């Protein structure tokens, strides 16, 4: 996605000065050895439900990056993130024996973006479901580092997982003013206040996709 729906107002959030941006993605993958009870298509649909709920709570996650000073995320109130489905010729046991080598199993690991010097137009969040040859699945997410660190990515993934299986769950906005995390983050980027590397860690549920 490199454009936004112009039929709704485009909003933006300033992240940090251009020269301060860590131009990399944070990618996480969860592997599930046992085949889910549903087809791969059903798993994708279930994950999509969770993604939709999380992005509804934090629409910035469905936005795109705009390079500049400061770097911005542009988004709309009805922005979406589509879950991508990919079948790969690897089994869980094969990858486990191979130490989950990123070079050996490139059809999974090369999908997750890493260093991205040119960030203009990049998605803030991407989500994949990989169908393994053994019938198992892997779920991958990637956020750009300007959104947060590995703990932030883990919290987003666990919130997606809980939203998949709990109809009553209402995800908390990523930058909720109730806990000042966004204000603390912004202050730390200006050098006014120190914040540790894991500035978002409210959720405790792991991704469940079967």
One Martini backbone bead per residue (centre of mass of N, CA, C, O) as a GRO file, in nm:
protein
  210
    1UNK     BB    1   0.091   0.039   0.027
    2UNK     BB    2   0.100   0.395  -0.120
    3UNK     BB    3  -0.201   0.470  -0.061
    4UNK     BB    4  -0.488   0.667   0.011
    5UNK     BB    5  -0.808   0.726   0.086
    6UNK     BB    6  -0.952   1.028  -0.037
    7UNK     BB    7  -1.256   1.006   0.090
    8UNK     BB    8  -1.088   1.052   0.347
    9UNK     BB    9  -0.933   1.182   0.594
   10UNK     BB   10  -0.599   1.276   0.637
   11UNK     BB   11  -0.379   1.169   0.876
   12UNK     BB   12  -0.121   1.246   1.131
   13UNK     BB   13   0.203   1.143   1.274
   14UNK     BB   14   0.468   1.239   1.453
   15UNK     BB   15   0.784   1.095   1.525
   16UNK     BB   16   1.075   1.197   1.389
   17UNK     BB   17   1.362   1.281   1.299
   18UNK     BB   18   1.518   1.186   1.022
   19UNK     BB   19   1.814   1.129   1.149
   20UNK     BB   20   1.675   0.927   1.384
   21UNK     BB   21   1.604   0.700   1.203
   22UNK     BB   22   1.545   0.360   1.205
   23UNK     BB   23   1.601   0.186   0.896
   24UNK     BB   24   1.401  -0.056   1.014
   25UNK     BB   25   1.273  -0.367   1.084
   26UNK     BB   26   1.043  -0.555   1.289
   27UNK     BB   27   1.058  -0.909   1.309
   28UNK     BB   28   0.808  -1.175   1.353
   29UNK     BB   29   0.793  -1.541   1.422
   30UNK     BB   30   0.546  -1.800   1.439
   31UNK     BB   31   0.552  -2.149   1.509
   32UNK     BB   32   0.338  -2.431   1.397
   33UNK     BB   33   0.339  -2.769   1.389
   34UNK     BB   34   0.041  -2.810   1.407
   35UNK     BB   35  -0.235  -2.846   1.259
   36UNK     BB   36  -0.499  -2.687   1.207
   37UNK     BB   37  -0.848  -2.717   1.213
   38UNK     BB   38  -0.812  -2.534   0.975
   39UNK     BB   39  -0.768  -2.381   0.707
   40UNK     BB   40  -0.568  -2.149   0.575
   41UNK     BB   41  -0.797  -1.955   0.506
   42UNK     BB   42  -0.920  -1.953   0.795
   43UNK     BB   43  -0.673  -1.846   0.938
   44UNK     BB   44  -0.660  -1.579   0.789
   45UNK     BB   45  -0.939  -1.481   0.877
   46UNK     BB   46  -0.877  -1.482   1.180
   47UNK     BB   47  -0.638  -1.286   1.174
   48UNK     BB   48  -0.794  -1.053   1.039
   49UNK     BB   49  -0.976  -0.993   1.276
   50UNK     BB   50  -0.749  -0.904   1.467
   51UNK     BB   51  -0.629  -0.681   1.291
   52UNK     BB   52  -0.882  -0.504   1.267
   53UNK     BB   53  -0.907  -0.439   1.570
   54UNK     BB   54  -0.626  -0.309   1.611
   55UNK     BB   55  -0.649  -0.090   1.387
   56UNK     BB   56  -0.900   0.046   1.501
   57UNK     BB   57  -0.749   0.140   1.764
   58UNK     BB   58  -0.477   0.184   1.562
   59UNK     BB   59  -0.464   0.342   1.261
   60UNK     BB   60  -0.156   0.388   1.221
   61UNK     BB   61  -0.093   0.085   1.141
   62UNK     BB   62  -0.240   0.150   0.844
   63UNK     BB   63  -0.019   0.321   0.747
   64UNK     BB   64   0.218   0.552   0.609
   65UNK     BB   65   0.528   0.660   0.525
   66UNK     BB   66   0.688   0.990   0.569
   67UNK     BB   67   0.938   1.160   0.465
   68UNK     BB   68   1.124   1.372   0.695
   69UNK     BB   69   1.083   1.681   0.899
   70UNK     BB   70   0.928   1.486   1.027
   71UNK     BB   71   0.833   1.185   1.049
   72UNK     BB   72   0.542   1.022   0.909
   73UNK     BB   73   0.203   0.908   0.961
   74UNK     BB   74  -0.040   0.810   0.735
   75UNK     BB   75  -0.404   0.817   0.780
   76UNK     BB   76  -0.719   0.662   0.833
   77UNK     BB   77  -1.012   0.565   0.985
   78UNK     BB   78  -1.033   0.311   0.746
   79UNK     BB   79  -0.788   0.160   0.769
   80UNK     BB   80  -0.588  -0.118   0.633
   81UNK     BB   81  -0.475  -0.468   0.691
   82UNK     BB   82  -0.354  -0.723   0.499
   83UNK     BB   83  -0.342  -1.060   0.492
   84UNK     BB   84  -0.085  -1.275   0.394
   85UNK     BB   85  -0.065  -1.566   0.182
   86UNK     BB   86   0.184  -1.840   0.213
   87UNK     BB   87   0.338  -2.106   0.050
   88UNK     BB   88   0.573  -2.350   0.177
   89UNK     BB   89   0.849  -2.609   0.140
   90UNK     BB   90   0.821  -2.645   0.465
   91UNK     BB   91   0.887  -2.799   0.761
   92UNK     BB   92   0.913  -2.791   1.090
   93UNK     BB   93   1.127  -3.015   1.130
   94UNK     BB   94   1.325  -2.914   0.921
   95UNK     BB   95   1.374  -2.634   1.054
   96UNK     BB   96   1.462  -2.733   1.328
   97UNK     BB   97   1.713  -2.892   1.225
   98UNK     BB   98   1.813  -2.609   1.075
   99UNK     BB   99   1.776  -2.368   1.288
  100UNK     BB  100   1.612  -2.155   1.137
  101UNK     BB  101   1.743  -2.067   0.877
  102UNK     BB  102   1.749  -1.783   0.686
  103UNK     BB  103   1.894  -1.900   0.432
  104UNK     BB  104   1.743  -2.181   0.393
  105UNK     BB  105   1.445  -2.018   0.458
  106UNK     BB  106   1.376  -1.769   0.252
  107UNK     BB  107   1.060  -1.783   0.191
  108UNK     BB  108   1.026  -1.647   0.472
  109UNK     BB  109   1.258  -1.442   0.569
  110UNK     BB  110   1.264  -1.254   0.304
  111UNK     BB  111   0.984  -1.119   0.350
  112UNK     BB  112   1.106  -0.978   0.579
  113UNK     BB  113   1.192  -0.680   0.634
  114UNK     BB  114   1.467  -0.464   0.689
  115UNK     BB  115   1.652  -0.268   0.546
  116UNK     BB  116   1.523   0.089   0.493
  117UNK     BB  117   1.626   0.372   0.360
  118UNK     BB  118   1.351   0.383   0.203
  119UNK     BB  119   1.037   0.497   0.356
  120UNK     BB  120   0.862   0.586   0.139
  121UNK     BB  121   0.543   0.425   0.154
  122UNK     BB  122   0.550   0.248   0.388
  123UNK     BB  123   0.435   0.020   0.590
  124UNK     BB  124   0.376  -0.005   0.928
  125UNK     BB  125   0.214  -0.284   0.876
  126UNK     BB  126   0.271  -0.647   0.859
  127UNK     BB  127   0.101  -0.961   0.753
  128UNK     BB  128   0.152  -1.322   0.788
  129UNK     BB  129   0.070  -1.651   0.639
  130UNK     BB  130   0.226  -1.967   0.662
  131UNK     BB  131   0.226  -2.260   0.473
  132UNK     BB  132   0.316  -2.567   0.556
  133UNK     BB  133   0.391  -2.887   0.441
  134UNK     BB  134   0.275  -3.024   0.723
  135UNK     BB  135   0.025  -2.803   0.802
  136UNK     BB  136   0.142  -2.589   0.929
  137UNK     BB  137   0.225  -2.267   1.076
  138UNK     BB  138   0.305  -1.915   1.017
  139UNK     BB  139   0.345  -1.602   1.193
  140UNK     BB  140   0.391  -1.270   1.063
  141UNK     BB  141   0.554  -0.960   1.159
  142UNK     BB  142   0.586  -0.600   1.072
  143UNK     BB  143   0.761  -0.317   1.190
  144UNK     BB  144   0.861  -0.013   1.218
  145UNK     BB  145   1.097   0.134   1.425
  146UNK     BB  146   0.930   0.402   1.470
  147UNK     BB  147   0.709   0.242   1.645
  148UNK     BB  148   0.923   0.022   1.760
  149UNK     BB  149   1.011  -0.261   1.913
  150UNK     BB  150   1.002  -0.588   1.993
  151UNK     BB  151   0.787  -0.545   2.214
  152UNK     BB  152   0.587  -0.400   2.039
  153UNK     BB  153   0.547  -0.628   1.835
  154UNK     BB  154   0.453  -0.834   2.045
  155UNK     BB  155   0.202  -0.676   2.141
  156UNK     BB  156   0.059  -0.671   1.873
  157UNK     BB  157   0.046  -0.979   1.830
  158UNK     BB  158  -0.106  -1.048   2.097
  159UNK     BB  159  -0.351  -0.875   2.035
  160UNK     BB  160  -0.432  -1.023   1.783
  161UNK     BB  161  -0.465  -1.300   1.916
  162UNK     BB  162  -0.689  -1.222   2.116
  163UNK     BB  163  -0.887  -1.106   1.898
  164UNK     BB  164  -0.931  -1.387   1.758
  165UNK     BB  165  -1.057  -1.547   2.040
  166UNK     BB  166  -1.195  -1.272   2.169
  167UNK     BB  167  -1.490  -1.106   2.129
  168UNK     BB  168  -1.453  -0.905   2.396
  169UNK     BB  169  -1.204  -0.782   2.294
  170UNK     BB  170  -1.034  -0.457   2.346
  171UNK     BB  171  -0.813  -0.284   2.213
  172UNK     BB  172  -0.549  -0.083   2.279
  173UNK     BB  173  -0.415   0.194   2.221
  174UNK     BB  174  -0.091   0.242   2.151
  175UNK     BB  175  -0.136   0.575   2.214
  176UNK     BB  176  -0.229   0.612   2.512
  177UNK     BB  177  -0.305   0.868   2.739
  178UNK     BB  178  -0.345   0.702   3.007
  179UNK     BB  179  -0.006   0.620   3.009
  180UNK     BB  180   0.197   0.820   2.846
  181UNK     BB  181   0.368   0.681   2.624
  182UNK     BB  182   0.372   0.889   2.399
  183UNK     BB  183   0.484   1.127   2.563
  184UNK     BB  184   0.744   0.985   2.647
  185UNK     BB  185   0.851   0.926   2.369
  186UNK     BB  186   0.864   1.215   2.262
  187UNK     BB  187   1.050   1.322   2.488
  188UNK     BB  188   1.289   1.128   2.433
  189UNK     BB  189   1.343   1.227   2.138
  190UNK     BB  190   1.414   1.527   2.261
  191UNK     BB  191   1.566   1.473   2.553
  192UNK     BB  192   1.361   1.515   2.814
  193UNK     BB  193   1.322   1.193   2.837
  194UNK     BB  194   1.353   0.879   2.965
  195UNK     BB  195   1.338   0.560   2.785
  196UNK     BB  196   1.295   0.256   2.737
  197UNK     BB  197   1.295   0.003   2.488
  198UNK     BB  198   1.002  -0.079   2.627
  199UNK     BB  199   0.709   0.121   2.561
  200UNK     BB  200   0.523  -0.152   2.515
  201UNK     BB  201   0.340  -0.369   2.775
  202UNK     BB  202   0.012  -0.471   2.821
  203UNK     BB  203   0.017  -0.757   2.695
  204UNK     BB  204  -0.037  -1.141   2.748
  205UNK     BB  205  -0.096  -1.259   2.457
  206UNK     BB  206  -0.068  -1.506   2.236
  207UNK     BB  207  -0.071  -1.633   1.944
  208UNK     BB  208  -0.375  -1.774   1.796
  209UNK     BB  209  -0.439  -2.004   1.501
  210UNK     BB  210  -0.631  -2.287   1.591
   0.00000   0.00000   0.00000
